[in-house]
Amino acid sequence: MRATTINDEMKVAAAQALADLAREDVPDEVAAAYQGSRPRFGPNYIIPVPFDPRLISAIPVAVARAAMESGVAGKPLADLERYRQQLSARRDPIASTLQRIVDSVRRKPKRVVFAEGEEEQVMRAAVSYVNQELGTAILIGRDDVIRENAAQAGVDLDKPGIEVINARLSRRNGFYADYLYERLQRRGFLHRDCQRLINNDRNYFGATMVALGDADAMVTGVTRNYSTVLEDVRNVIDARPGHRVIGASIVLSRGRTVIVADTAVHDMPNAVEIADIAEETAGFARRMGYEPRVALLAYSTFGHPQGERSERIQEAVKILDKRRVDFEYDGEMAADVALNPKAMAQYPFCRLSGPANVLVMPAFHSASIATKMLQELGGSTVIGPLLVGLNKPVQIVPLNARDSDLVNMAAIAAYSAIS
């Protein structure tokens, strides 16, 4: 911007931006900056503290706008929103990765179900989703409990774009029960079992809303184990025709982005399943804006040392050869060979044109262990596991996920409804 001076207009803009920020709902990641105490606007909180992470993207933009409008900007900024995004990305690597997704959803807003609507972080996420102009947030739960919890938490739900639905009182629950019974009657479920699930289980109700087109996507998982939620969702929504449901995690580390699979669904995949996972993850990488270079990982590299478990990976490569897929792939190889160009150079016959950006793990346990270790010890940021391959978009967050995690997953789910 290169302002020639700091004038009163810029000072007023900074003060107004601080006042506006103090009135905003404080999300989980910001509450952490206040030693876990979530402040509310009032006599004891009229201005954010200096270590509030939101300041970096809120105040400079307001000051830059005032400088340009008052004519003291030496180099006016053509796009203030892009400037704000760049500032956010400096402290949050997820921001830049998800920005294209967020922009797409803003152009085509979607109705997203937040299944566990009585939880505080879910309500905050719903408010944030609406405030970011991503679409309509549907909270599933008992109306009185949601309103009471929102009041205690200081969350304002009385705004356009937020809907509260009580599954038991919904006019659609009979229709939803019929749909569920049609799917589950030959798996030992009676009609009354299906009606009970629709009335009492928010995952079943929310997933059925999405399956029947009453909502575009769903995010859930705050109060239940991932595998339990996944089983509930799979009882309602099938895989896309010709696709395999997998879990993929996006790992952001040292300026690199790598997609890892399968991190959620397949325990010990066979060769065909590994080939399917590679194809599904490559397609997901393209939808996220990356040209896939897929490495099928093992403890061995191109036959050394030999081992029974590596044979599955070798067979998967042969299956991909027969399918004539349209992306780069090779294996089996160790992780360092896949990611380090110097290590890869020792194998000049390797088909990859550069370090891999898609890693297909030989088993769920190795994928889960690797991504969690990277997150805790390596300083990496991990988004996911993301569900890929369902016929309708649903994302499952980890237990006790933060509201920002829920918003990110909701945006990804909404983006899947577009793409």
N, C-alpha and C positions, 0 to 999 in steps of 0.2 A: 504493500500500500504506500509506504514511504511518505507519510504525512509530513508536511513542512512545519507544522506546529501542533501542539495539543490545545484545542480550543474548548470553550464551554460546552458546545454541542456534543463533543466526544465524552466529556466528563459526565454530562447528564445521561447520555446513552449508556455508559457503563453503570451508573447508579440505577437506572431503570432496569437494565438487564439483571443486576443483582437482586433487585426487589422482585422481579418476575420469577427468578429462579427460586427465591426463598418461599414463594407461594406454591411452587409445584410439589406434587407428591414425591416423596423421597424413596427411590427404589432400594432394593437390598444391597447392591454393590456400593451405593452411596452411604447407606446407613453404616456400613462397615468402617467408613472413614470417620464416623462419629462414635467409635468404640462400641458399636452395636446398638446404641441408643438412637431410635429413629425420631429426629426432630420434626416438629410441626410449627407452622407459621404462627407466631404469637409474641407475647412480651419477652419470652426467653429465646426467641429465634426469629430475628428480623433480617438477618443477612447470612449467607453461607460462609462457612469457615474457609480459610485459605487452601486447605488440602481437599476440598470437595472436588472430585475428578470431573464434574460437569462444567467447571469454570472454563476449562481450556477451549471448549467449543462454543460456549454461550457468550462470554464477554468480548473476545476479539472480534467476533462477527458484528456485534452491535456497534462497537467502536469504529470498525472499518466502514460500516454503512453510514454512520454519522459524519465521518471524515469525507466521504465521497459526496454526500448530500450538501455539506457545508463548503465544499470546494477546496479543501486543503490536502486532498490525497494526491501525492505526486505520481502514483501509479495505480489508478483505479482497478479494482478487481472486477472482472467480467462476470464471474459466477460466484456469488456469496455462499450458495448452498454447497458448491464443490469445495470452497474454502473451509466451511464448517466440517465437511466430511474428512478433509485432509487433517484437520486439527484433531478430530476424534480418533483417527487411525493412529496418531502418534502414541496414544496411551492404550489403545485397544486394537490388536491386530484383527479381531473378528469384524470390526466395523468396516474395514475396507473390503474384506472378503464377501461380506453380506450386502454391500451397498447396491450392487447390481440387482440382487434379489429384491431388496426393499423398494428400489425404484420401479421395478416391474410390477410389484404388487400395488403400489400407489396408483399406477396407471389403470389397473384392473382390480379394485378392492374386492376382498373375499370375506364371506361369512365363516368365521372359525369358531368351533365349539371348544370352550375351555371346560373340560368335563368335571373337574373337581372345584366347582365354583364357590364352595364354602370356605376354602383355604385362603388365608390372607395374601400369600404371594401370587396366587392365581388371580385374585381380584385386581391386584396391582398390575399384573401382566396384562389383563384385559383392558384396563384403563390406558396403559402405555400403548397397546396395540391400536386402540382407537385414536389416541392423541397423535400417533405417528401417521394417521390417515391411511392405515392399511386395510380398513374395512370394518365390519361389524363383529363384535365379540359377544358370544352367547355363553353365559354362565349357567351351568347345570347344577341345581341344588334346591333346597327348601328356601322359599322366598324370605321368610322371617329370619332364618338363621343367617342367610347371606347379608340381609340388611343390617342385622344386629352386629355381625362381625365387621362389616364395612364401617359402621359408625364407630366402633371401638378402635379400629385401625386408622381412622381418619381418611378413608378412601371414599371419594365421591363417585357413586355409580349412577347418579341422576343426570345423565348426559346422553345426547343422541349417539347411537351406535352401540350401546350396551343393552343387551336383552338378558333377562333372567327367566329360566324355564324350570318349573318343577315337574320332573318326569311323571310322578304319580298323578298329577292333575292335568297333564297335557291331553288335548283332544286327539292327539295322534297316537297315543300309546297302545290303543287296541289294534290299529293298523300295523304298528311296529311289531307287536307281539305276533300277529299273523305272519309277517315277513320272517321273523326269527324262527317261528315254528316250522315254516316251510323248509328252512335250511337245516334244522336240527332234529326233526321228528324221527329220522332214522338213525340218530345217534343217542337214543334213549331219553329224549326230552319230551315231556308232555306239554300240551298247550299252556296249562297253568304254570308250568316251570318257566316257559318263555315269557308269560305275562309278568311273573314275579321278577325276572331279570330286568325287563324293561322298566318296571315300576321302581325298582330298588337299586339297580346297578347303573351308575352314571356312565360307565364305559360302554355298556351295551346300548343304552339309550342314545348316547352321543354318536357312537359308531353307526347306529341304524339311521340317525338323522343324516349322516354323511352318505351312507349307502343309498338312501332313497332320494337324495338331492335336496333335502331341506336345509342343508349346510354344505359348504364347500370343502371343509377340512376339519381336523380335530387335533388337539394336543392334550396329553394326559400323562400320568405317571408319578405325580408328586407323592401320593399316599400308598402306592402299591409297588411290589417287586416288578421289575421289567418283564420277566418271563411270564408272570401271571397276567399282566396287562396285554402282552402280545397274544397270548392264547385267547383272551376275551375278544380282541379285535379280529383275529383270524376266524373266529366263529361267526363273525358278521360280514367281513369283507374278504373277498378272494384276491388272489394274485391277478395281475394283468395278464390277459391271454398271451401265452408265449413267453412269459417272464417268470423269474424266480424271486421270491421275497428274500432279501438279505439285509444285513446291517452294515452300514458304511460310516466310518468316522473321518472327519476332516482334521488333519493335524497341521497346525501352523507353528513353524519353528525356524528361527534365524532367517527370516525373510523367505522361507520356502513353504509351499503348500503340498501336502501329500495326502492322498485318500487311501484309507486302509480298510480292507474287508476280509472276511466277514466277521464283524465285531459283535454280533448279537443273535444270530439265528442258527447257523449250522455248527453243530458240535465238532464232528470229525467227518468232513465232507469227503466223498469218494472222487474219483477222477472226473466223472461227468459233472458232478456238482461244482467242483473247483473251476472247470471250464465255464459253466453257467455263471458262477460268481464273477469270474473275470469279465465276461461279456456285460453283465448287469452293471458292474462297477465302472467299466469303460463308458457305457452310455450315461451313467450318472455324472461322471467327470465332464463329459461334453456338455451336459445340461448346466453344469456349474461354470462353464466357460473355459475348460482346460482341454487341450488335445492329449488324449491318454497315451502314456508309455507304461505298459503294464509289466510288472515283474512278479512272477510266481515264486514265492519264497520257500526256502527250506533251510535246514542246517548245512546242507551240502551245496556245492556249486558245480553244475554241469558234470555230475556223476562222481564227484570226489568230496568227501568219502562216500562210498556206496552204502546204501541202507534201504531197508524195506519201505520206510515212510516216504522217502524221496521218489519212489517209483510212482506213487499216485500223481505227483507233480509232473513227472516226465510224461505220463500218460495223458494228463490234462493238456499239455502242450501239443501232443499229437492230435488230440481231439479238436483243438482250436485250428490246427493246420488244415484238417479236413473241412472245417466249417468255413474257411477262407474269410475270416473276420477282417474288418476294415480298420484295425488299429494295431499299433506296435505292441508286441508281447514277446517274452522269452522266459525261460526258466529250465530247470530249477536253479536258483541262485541264492546265496546268502544275502542278508540285508546290506552289508557293507558294499558288496559288489553292485547291488541295485542302486545304491544312493551315492556312491563315491566314484567320480569319473576316473580317478587314477586306478582304483581297484578294478573297475570295469575294463580299463584299457588293456589289462593283462589277458583279456579274452576277446581278441579282435573279431572273432566270429559271432559275437553277441549281436542280436538283431536290433537292440535298442539304440536309437540315435543319440541318446543322452541319458542322464540319470532318470530313474523311474519316478513318476508322480502318482502312480497307482500301485499299491502293494497288496497282493492277494496272499493272505496268510494260509498256512496248511491246515489250521484248525482254529476253532473259536477261542480256546484257552490261550494260545499264543498271541492271537490278535488282541484279546482283552488285556492280557498282562502287559504287552508291549505299549499299547496306547496309554494305559494308566500309569505305567512307570515313566513314560515320556512326560506326562502331565505333572507328576509329582516331583520327579528328580531332574528332568531335563529342561524345565522352564518352558515347556511347550504348551500351547493352547489347543484343546481338543473340543471339536463340536461333534456331538453325537454320543452314541450310535444313532444314525439316521436310518429310518426304515425306507427301503427302496424296493419297488416292484409291486406294491399293492395297487389294486384297481382304483382305489380312492385314497387320497392323501391323509395319513394319520402319522403323527410323530409322538414318541414316548420319551419323556425326560427321565433322568435319574431321580430316585427318591430324594425328597426335600430339595429339589432344584430351586435356584433363585428365580425371582421374577424376570430378570434379564434373560436367563436361559429359556424360560417359557416363551418370551416374546420372540427370541431368535428362532426357536423351533416352530412357533406359529407362523412366522414369516416364511420359513422354508416350506411348511405344509401348504400355505396359501400359494406360494410360487409353483409348487407341484400341481396345484389345481389349474394353473395357467398353462404350464409347459407340457 
